Amino acid sequence: MKYTYKEWIAELKKRFGEDITKWAFVCPACGKVSTGLEFKDAGATPDDMYKNCIGRYTGKGAPKSDSKDGCNWAAYGLFGTLNG
């Protein structure tokens, strides 16, 4: 299924509620689950959670499987997204 950005956000709100700080995303590189509130508390915006790992804001390094602290993964930049 393909969504526009607006459609995707509308679907997220429908599934998880209006409060983005309560949403949670799984980092595809390390598996850390972080909420929008964690991103806000780390000095980022809650919108950053679906394009970055929380570790980018808390100083963590390269992705490690099953990290409890996160990593430096981002969905943009030099290497792009995981698996294309």
Secondary structure, 3 states (H helix, E strand, C coil): CCCCHHHHHHHHHHHHCCCHHHCEEECCCCCCEEEHHHHHHCCCCHHHHHCECCHHHHCCCCCCCCCCCCCCCECCCCCCCCCC
